Amino acid sequence: MKSLQKYTLALLLAGGASVGYAQKVKELPSIKSNVESITYVLNDTDRNPGWKIAPEQKPDRLQVECKQRVNKVAFVTDVDSITFKVKLGDTIRFYVQQTGKEKALTEIVGVPKNANFTKRYIREHQGKFSVEVPEVHELANILVAISKVGQQDSNMVDMTTPYYKEVMAHFSPYKDHPVMEVVNKHIVKPFDNESYWYYYAMKMNACAYVFDKKGNIKNEGIIRKMGFDNQDDPIVANLTLIEDFARKSGFREFYRQHQPYYNDLIKTYHTLNPINHQQEWLEDKFKFKYGNYRVTFSPLIGGAHSTMSYKDKGFEQTVMYVRRADLNPKYNQQVNEMRNSRVVFTEIDHNFVNPTSDKYLHQINEAFADRAKWVAESTGTSAYASPYNVFNEYMTWSIYSLYCLDKFSAEDNAIFIPIMEHQMGQLRGFVRFGAFNQKLLSLYKANPKISMDELYTTMLDWSRNMQTKR
């Protein structure tokens, strides 16, 4: 998803020059671009491709964590670039002029360091993973479930369970609470891109909060903001209303009563998602590591998944925001594990695929330039706007096929791989995924020791050739 792209926003205050008795204000600087998706680079090393130029945002904001006193921020297009020095509290503005489009006012804001991992926290979490149904996160999902769109969008909300019916019976009487006016204002249509950005902001940022002894909601103090950078934090913005809803609706008692149910789901999750095996396999193939994995889920989530990584003091925590695990009686234990592991694997996998893709940005932009050859517009793929994002979604799911090849029998793969290819190609709209996946599998079967760099270069050459075909 744009899930793994950070957004930058700054306000450059232009100085004035005396002309007669008036003061002439300099125009904001601008850069040109022939393409919609460009790159920003932090402190010369942290490259973030896939920044979508968005003139409608007015301004389009990127928050830059000020991890050092002066931070270098560069925006790079196919034909131009611009660099700023950003300090904590700075707001810098400039324009991005895409050919044939309205100028996009873009803003960079210097914000405090986001993650604050103590030595004790790092020691207790290094090399480990956890699975949780966080309390404030569950509250956020309940707000979505009783919203107007939440009762229509099966990707946001799983409406098939007895738990969902209990939620609706308990909380629907509070659907006119003032906080629901805020939710309904921002989540306006089913399967709508902008509505999803707000939905992700709600549930992801909620994981940074806990209830204190007085029943107030407060930031836990470990990660300041857990949502994507293109959205503000709706929890802190509506804290008083959310706390009031929790008290009047009896949310905390409802959550306490359902703790045994949540614990059973967590046990099922551990059974069907051997994250330690996935982690070891990915680290072996990609040759780098992350410090900690944290899986958060709600029984209410339908299929809307996301992931983010947070870094501090050389320690990196990757958090997955996903749906519950479930057993389908049609399949054996192994295929059920494949079905469920795919969900979290393809979120963990983004944290390996995306940094590797950064090295091949030029080739990706060429091989996936004709978006219509790779995705169907009518299937909710608008979040994958750039060649980079489209390729990464292809690659993360295909890499999972390689994991399955190594971990499961040929018979189980023969059942599961076609299911996954159908899901990606027909249901999600990544129309050439089947062919892409079979090509990657053939390369791996021929040489299981093949490096990721060789897989990337071969698949990008293949994709470039495929793009020329009808």
C-alpha positions as CSV (number, residue, x, y, z in Angstrom):
1,M,0.0,0.0,0.0
2,K,1.0,3.6,-0.1
3,S,1.0,1.9,3.2
4,L,4.9,1.9,3.3
5,Q,5.3,5.7,1.6
6,K,6.1,8.7,3.9
7,Y,4.6,12.1,3.1
8,T,6.6,15.3,3.3
9,L,5.3,18.8,3.8
10,A,7.1,22.1,4.5
11,L,6.5,25.8,4.6
12,L,9.3,28.0,3.1
13,L,8.7,31.5,4.3
14,A,10.0,33.8,1.6
15,G,12.0,36.8,2.6
16,G,11.2,40.3,1.3
17,A,13.2,42.8,-0.6
18,S,12.6,46.6,-0.5
19,V,11.3,48.2,-3.6
20,G,10.4,51.8,-3.1
21,Y,8.1,52.0,-0.1
22,A,6.7,48.5,-0.7
23,Q,8.1,45.2,0.1
24,K,8.2,42.6,-2.7
25,V,7.6,39.0,-1.5
26,K,9.6,36.4,-3.3
27,E,7.6,33.6,-4.8
28,L,7.9,30.1,-3.3
29,P,10.5,27.9,-5.0
30,S,9.2,25.2,-7.4
31,I,10.4,22.1,-9.2
32,K,9.2,20.6,-12.4
33,S,8.1,17.0,-13.1
34,N,6.9,15.0,-16.1
35,V,5.6,12.2,-13.9
36,E,3.0,12.0,-11.1
37,S,5.1,10.0,-8.6
38,I,8.5,11.4,-7.5
39,T,11.0,10.6,-4.7
40,Y,12.0,12.3,-1.5
41,V,15.3,11.6,0.2
42,L,16.1,12.2,3.9
43,N,19.7,12.9,5.0
44,D,21.1,11.5,1.7
45,T,20.3,7.8,2.7
46,D,16.6,7.3,3.3
47,R,15.0,7.1,-0.2
48,N,11.2,7.2,-0.4
49,P,10.0,6.6,-4.0
50,G,6.3,6.8,-4.9
51,W,5.5,10.3,-3.5
52,K,2.3,11.1,-5.5
53,I,2.0,14.8,-6.5
54,A,-1.4,15.9,-5.1
55,P,-2.4,19.5,-6.0
56,E,-5.8,18.9,-4.5
57,Q,-4.3,18.7,-0.9
58,K,-3.5,22.4,-0.6
59,P,-0.9,21.8,0.9
60,D,0.4,18.3,0.5
61,R,2.2,17.7,3.7
62,L,5.3,15.6,4.6
63,Q,6.2,15.4,8.3
64,V,9.9,14.9,8.8
65,E,11.2,13.3,12.0
66,C,14.0,15.5,13.3
67,K,16.4,12.8,14.5
68,Q,19.3,15.3,14.3
69,R,19.6,19.0,14.8
70,V,19.6,19.8,11.0
71,N,17.9,17.3,8.6
72,K,18.5,17.4,4.9
73,V,15.3,16.8,2.8
74,A,15.5,16.5,-1.0
75,F,12.7,16.1,-3.6
76,V,13.8,14.5,-6.8
77,T,11.7,14.3,-10.0
78,D,12.6,12.8,-13.5
79,V,13.9,16.2,-14.5
80,D,14.5,18.4,-11.4
81,S,15.3,18.4,-7.7
82,I,15.2,20.7,-4.7
83,T,16.9,20.4,-1.2
84,F,16.0,22.0,2.1
85,K,17.5,22.0,5.6
86,V,14.8,21.2,8.2
87,K,14.9,21.7,11.9
88,L,12.4,20.8,14.6
89,G,9.4,23.2,14.3
90,D,10.2,24.3,10.8
91,T,7.5,24.6,8.2
92,I,8.8,24.9,4.6
93,R,6.6,25.3,1.5
94,F,7.4,24.9,-2.2
95,Y,5.6,24.0,-5.4
96,V,5.8,20.9,-7.6
97,Q,4.7,21.6,-11.2
98,Q,3.7,18.5,-13.0
99,T,3.4,18.9,-16.8
100,G,-0.2,19.7,-17.8
101,K,-1.5,19.9,-14.1
102,E,-2.1,22.5,-11.5
103,K,0.8,23.4,-9.3
104,A,0.9,21.3,-6.1
105,L,1.6,23.3,-3.0
106,T,3.9,21.0,-0.9
107,E,4.9,21.4,2.7
108,I,7.6,20.0,4.9
109,V,7.1,20.1,8.7
110,G,9.9,19.3,11.1
111,V,8.3,17.2,13.9
112,P,9.8,15.5,17.1
113,K,11.3,12.1,16.9
114,N,8.5,9.6,16.6
115,A,9.7,6.4,18.3
116,N,11.3,6.4,21.8
117,F,12.5,2.9,22.6
118,T,14.2,2.7,25.9
119,K,17.2,0.3,26.5
120,R,14.8,-1.9,28.6
121,Y,12.2,-2.0,25.9
122,I,14.8,-2.9,23.3
123,R,16.2,-5.7,25.5
124,E,12.8,-7.1,26.2
125,H,11.6,-7.1,22.5
126,Q,14.8,-7.7,20.4
127,G,14.3,-10.7,18.1
128,K,10.7,-11.4,19.4
129,F,7.2,-11.1,18.1
130,S,3.8,-10.5,19.8
131,V,0.2,-10.9,18.8
132,E,-2.4,-8.5,20.3
133,V,-6.0,-7.3,20.3
134,P,-5.2,-3.8,21.7
135,E,-8.0,-2.1,23.7
136,V,-8.1,1.4,22.1
137,H,-7.6,-0.3,18.7
138,E,-10.7,-2.4,19.3
139,L,-12.6,0.8,20.3
140,A,-11.6,2.4,17.0
141,N,-12.8,-0.6,15.0
142,I,-16.1,-0.5,16.8
143,L,-16.6,3.1,15.8
144,V,-16.0,2.1,12.2
145,A,-18.3,-0.9,12.5
146,I,-21.3,1.2,13.6
147,S,-20.6,4.0,11.1
148,K,-22.8,4.3,7.9
149,V,-20.0,3.1,5.6
150,G,-18.8,0.4,8.1
151,Q,-22.2,-1.3,7.7
152,Q,-21.6,-1.5,3.9
153,D,-17.9,-2.1,3.4
154,S,-17.0,-5.8,4.0
155,N,-13.3,-5.0,3.5
156,M,-13.2,-2.6,6.5
157,V,-15.6,-4.7,8.6
158,D,-16.1,-8.4,8.9
159,M,-19.9,-8.7,9.3
160,T,-20.0,-12.6,9.2
161,T,-19.3,-13.4,12.9
162,P,-21.4,-13.7,16.0
163,Y,-19.0,-11.2,17.6
164,Y,-20.0,-8.6,15.0
165,K,-23.7,-9.2,15.9
166,E,-22.9,-8.7,19.5
167,V,-21.0,-5.4,18.7
168,M,-23.9,-4.1,16.7
169,A,-26.4,-5.0,19.4
170,H,-24.4,-3.4,22.1
171,F,-23.1,-0.2,20.3
172,S,-25.8,0.6,17.7
173,P,-27.8,2.6,20.3
174,Y,-24.8,5.0,20.4
175,K,-24.5,5.5,16.6
176,D,-25.8,9.1,17.1
177,H,-23.0,10.0,19.6
178,P,-21.1,13.2,18.5
179,V,-18.0,11.2,17.7
180,M,-19.9,9.3,15.0
181,E,-20.5,12.6,13.2
182,V,-16.7,12.9,12.9
183,V,-16.3,9.3,11.7
184,N,-19.1,9.6,9.1
185,K,-17.8,12.9,7.9
186,H,-14.4,11.3,6.9
187,I,-15.4,7.8,6.0
188,V,-18.0,8.7,3.3
189,K,-18.2,5.8,0.7
190,P,-17.5,2.1,0.6
191,F,-14.2,1.1,-1.0
192,D,-13.3,4.8,-1.3
193,N,-9.6,5.7,-1.4
194,E,-9.8,8.9,0.8
195,S,-12.1,7.1,3.3
196,Y,-9.6,4.4,3.6
197,W,-6.8,6.8,4.5
198,Y,-8.9,8.0,7.4
199,Y,-9.8,4.5,8.4
200,Y,-6.2,3.4,8.5
201,A,-5.3,6.6,10.5
202,M,-7.9,5.7,13.1
203,K,-7.0,2.1,13.7
204,M,-3.2,2.4,13.3
205,N,-2.8,5.4,15.5
206,A,-5.1,3.8,18.1
207,C,-2.4,1.3,18.8
208,A,-0.2,4.0,20.3
209,Y,-2.8,4.6,23.1
210,V,-3.9,2.9,26.3
211,F,-6.5,3.6,29.0
212,D,-5.0,4.9,32.3
213,K,-6.3,4.0,35.8
214,K,-8.9,6.8,35.6
215,G,-10.3,5.5,32.3
216,N,-8.7,8.3,30.2
217,I,-7.0,7.5,26.9
218,K,-3.4,8.5,26.8
219,N,-0.4,7.9,24.4
220,E,1.7,5.1,25.8
221,G,4.8,7.1,25.1
222,I,6.7,4.5,23.1
223,I,5.6,5.6,19.6
224,R,4.2,9.1,19.2
225,K,2.3,8.5,15.9
226,M,1.7,5.0,14.4
227,G,-0.4,5.9,11.3
228,F,0.8,6.9,7.8
229,D,2.4,10.3,7.5
230,N,-0.2,11.6,5.0
231,Q,-2.8,11.7,7.7
232,D,-3.1,13.5,11.0
233,D,-3.9,11.4,14.1
234,P,-7.7,11.2,14.6
235,I,-7.4,9.8,18.1
236,V,-5.6,12.8,19.6
237,A,-7.8,15.2,17.5
238,N,-11.0,13.7,18.9
239,L,-9.8,12.4,22.3
240,T,-12.5,13.9,24.4
241,L,-15.3,12.6,22.2
242,I,-13.8,9.1,22.0
243,E,-13.4,8.9,25.8
244,D,-17.0,10.1,26.2
245,F,-18.2,7.4,23.8
246,A,-16.2,4.7,25.7
247,R,-17.8,5.8,29.0
248,K,-21.4,6.2,27.9
249,S,-21.4,3.0,25.8
250,G,-19.7,0.8,28.5
251,F,-17.0,-0.1,26.1
252,R,-14.4,-1.1,28.7
253,E,-16.8,-3.6,30.3
254,F,-17.7,-5.0,26.9
255,Y,-14.0,-5.4,26.1
256,R,-13.3,-7.1,29.5
257,Q,-16.2,-9.5,29.0
258,H,-14.9,-10.6,25.6
259,Q,-11.2,-11.1,26.8
260,P,-11.6,-14.9,26.7
261,Y,-12.7,-14.6,23.0
262,Y,-9.8,-12.4,22.1
263,N,-7.4,-14.8,23.8
264,D,-8.8,-17.7,21.9
265,L,-8.3,-15.8,18.6
266,I,-4.7,-15.0,19.6
267,K,-4.0,-18.7,20.3
268,T,-5.4,-19.6,16.8
269,Y,-3.3,-16.9,15.3
270,H,-0.1,-18.3,16.8
271,T,-1.1,-21.8,15.6
272,L,-1.7,-20.7,12.0
273,N,1.0,-18.0,11.7
274,P,4.5,-19.3,12.6
275,I,6.0,-15.8,12.4
276,N,9.4,-16.9,13.6
277,H,9.6,-19.2,10.6
278,Q,8.6,-16.4,8.2
279,Q,11.1,-14.0,9.8
280,E,14.0,-16.5,9.5
281,W,13.2,-17.3,5.9
282,L,12.9,-13.6,4.9
283,E,16.1,-12.6,6.7
284,D,18.0,-15.5,5.0
285,K,16.8,-14.6,1.6
286,F,17.1,-10.8,1.8
287,K,20.3,-10.8,4.0
288,F,19.1,-8.1,6.5
289,K,17.0,-8.2,9.7
290,Y,14.4,-6.3,11.8
291,G,14.4,-6.1,15.5
292,N,10.8,-7.0,16.5
293,Y,7.5,-7.9,14.9
294,R,4.2,-6.9,16.5
295,V,0.9,-8.1,15.1
296,T,-2.3,-6.2,16.0
297,F,-5.7,-7.3,14.9
298,S,-9.4,-6.9,15.6
299,P,-12.1,-9.6,15.1
300,L,-13.9,-6.8,13.2
301,I,-11.4,-6.2,10.4
302,G,-12.5,-7.6,7.0
303,G,-9.5,-7.5,4.8
304,A,-7.9,-4.1,5.0
305,H,-4.3,-4.6,6.0
306,S,-1.3,-2.3,6.5
307,T,2.1,-2.2,8.0
308,M,4.6,0.3,9.3
309,S,8.1,0.2,10.8
310,Y,9.4,2.4,13.6
311,K,13.1,3.0,14.3
312,D,15.1,4.4,17.2
313,K,18.6,3.8,18.7
314,G,19.4,1.1,16.1
315,F,16.3,-0.9,16.9
316,E,13.4,-1.4,14.4
317,Q,9.9,-2.6,15.2
318,T,7.6,-3.6,12.4
319,V,3.9,-3.5,13.3
320,M,1.3,-5.3,11.2
321,Y,-2.4,-4.2,11.3
322,V,-4.3,-7.2,9.9
323,R,-7.5,-9.4,10.3
324,R,-8.0,-12.4,12.5
325,A,-6.8,-15.9,11.6
326,D,-9.5,-18.5,10.8
327,L,-9.9,-22.2,9.9
328,N,-11.7,-23.1,6.7
329,P,-13.1,-26.7,7.0
330,K,-12.6,-27.2,3.2
331,Y,-8.9,-27.4,3.7
332,N,-6.4,-29.4,5.7
333,Q,-4.2,-27.9,8.5
334,Q,-1.3,-27.1,6.1
335,V,-3.5,-25.2,3.5
336,N,-5.2,-23.3,6.3
337,E,-1.7,-22.3,7.6
338,M,-0.8,-21.1,4.1
339,R,-4.1,-19.1,3.8
340,N,-3.5,-17.4,7.1
341,S,0.2,-17.0,7.0
342,R,-0.2,-15.2,3.6
343,V,-1.9,-12.3,5.4
344,V,0.9,-11.4,7.8
345,F,3.7,-12.6,5.5
346,T,2.8,-10.1,2.8
347,E,2.8,-7.3,5.3
348,I,6.1,-8.3,6.9
349,D,7.4,-8.9,3.4
350,H,6.8,-5.2,2.4
351,N,9.6,-4.3,4.9
352,F,12.0,-6.4,2.9
353,V,10.7,-5.9,-0.7
354,N,10.3,-2.1,-0.5
355,P,13.9,-1.3,0.5
356,T,15.2,-3.7,-2.1
357,S,13.0,-2.1,-4.8
358,D,14.5,1.2,-3.9
359,K,17.7,0.0,-5.7
360,Y,15.8,-0.7,-8.9
361,L,13.5,2.4,-9.1
362,H,14.5,3.3,-12.7
363,Q,13.9,-0.2,-14.0
364,I,10.6,-0.5,-12.1
365,N,9.4,2.8,-13.6
366,E,10.1,1.5,-17.1
367,A,8.8,-2.0,-16.7
368,F,5.5,-0.9,-15.0
369,A,5.0,2.4,-16.7
370,D,1.9,1.3,-18.6
371,R,-0.3,0.9,-15.5
372,A,-3.3,-0.4,-17.5
373,K,-1.3,-3.5,-18.4
374,W,-0.8,-4.5,-14.8
375,V,-4.0,-3.4,-12.9
376,A,-7.7,-3.2,-13.6
377,E,-9.0,0.3,-12.6
378,S,-12.4,-1.0,-11.5
379,T,-11.3,-3.2,-8.7
380,G,-10.1,-0.8,-5.9
381,T,-6.5,-0.6,-7.0
382,S,-6.4,3.2,-6.8
383,A,-4.1,3.1,-3.8
384,Y,-1.4,1.6,-6.0
385,A,-0.9,4.7,-8.1
386,S,2.8,4.5,-9.0
387,P,4.8,1.8,-10.9
388,Y,6.7,1.3,-7.6
389,N,3.6,0.5,-5.6
390,V,2.2,-1.8,-8.3
391,F,5.5,-3.7,-8.6
392,N,5.9,-4.1,-4.9
393,E,2.4,-5.6,-4.5
394,Y,3.2,-8.1,-7.2
395,M,6.5,-8.9,-5.7
396,T,5.4,-9.3,-2.0
397,W,2.7,-11.8,-2.9
398,S,5.0,-13.7,-5.3
399,I,7.8,-14.0,-2.7
400,Y,5.2,-15.7,-0.5
401,S,4.9,-18.4,-3.2
402,L,8.6,-19.1,-2.8
403,Y,8.2,-19.4,0.9
404,C,5.4,-21.9,0.4
405,L,7.5,-23.8,-2.1
406,D,10.1,-24.3,0.6
407,K,7.8,-25.0,3.6
408,F,4.9,-27.0,2.2
409,S,4.3,-30.1,0.1
410,A,3.8,-30.1,-3.7
411,E,0.2,-31.3,-3.1
412,D,-0.6,-28.4,-0.7
413,N,1.0,-25.9,-3.1
414,A,-1.1,-27.3,-5.9
415,I,-4.2,-26.4,-3.9
416,F,-3.1,-23.0,-2.5
417,I,-1.1,-21.3,-5.3
418,P,-4.0,-21.2,-7.7
419,I,-6.3,-19.8,-5.0
420,M,-3.8,-17.0,-4.3
421,E,-3.3,-16.3,-8.1
422,H,-7.1,-16.0,-8.5
423,Q,-7.4,-13.7,-5.5
424,M,-4.7,-11.4,-6.9
425,G,-5.6,-11.5,-10.5
426,Q,-9.4,-11.7,-10.6
427,L,-10.5,-10.4,-7.2
428,R,-7.9,-7.7,-6.5
429,G,-7.3,-6.7,-10.1
430,F,-3.6,-7.3,-10.5
431,V,-4.3,-8.8,-13.9
432,R,-1.0,-10.3,-14.8
433,F,-0.1,-11.7,-11.4
434,G,-0.6,-15.4,-12.4
435,A,2.0,-15.1,-15.2
436,F,4.3,-13.0,-13.0
437,N,4.1,-15.5,-10.2
438,Q,4.7,-18.6,-12.4
439,K,7.8,-16.9,-13.9
440,L,9.2,-16.2,-10.5
441,L,8.4,-19.7,-9.3
442,S,10.2,-21.2,-12.4
443,L,13.3,-19.2,-11.6
444,Y,13.3,-20.3,-8.0
445,K,12.7,-24.0,-8.8
446,A,15.6,-23.9,-11.3
447,N,17.9,-22.4,-8.7
448,P,16.7,-22.2,-5.0
449,K,20.0,-20.4,-4.1
450,I,19.3,-17.6,-6.6
451,S,19.9,-14.1,-5.0
452,M,17.2,-11.5,-4.6
453,D,19.2,-9.2,-6.9
454,E,19.2,-11.8,-9.7
455,L,15.5,-12.4,-9.1
456,Y,14.8,-8.7,-9.3
457,T,16.8,-8.0,-12.5
458,T,15.4,-11.1,-14.3
459,M,11.8,-10.3,-13.3
460,L,12.1,-6.7,-14.3
461,D,13.5,-7.6,-17.7
462,W,10.6,-10.1,-18.1
463,S,8.0,-7.5,-17.0
464,R,9.4,-4.9,-19.5
465,N,9.0,-7.5,-22.3
466,M,5.5,-8.4,-21.0
467,Q,4.4,-4.8,-21.0
468,T,4.9,-4.6,-24.8
469,K,2.4,-7.4,-25.4
470,R,-1.3,-7.0,-25.5
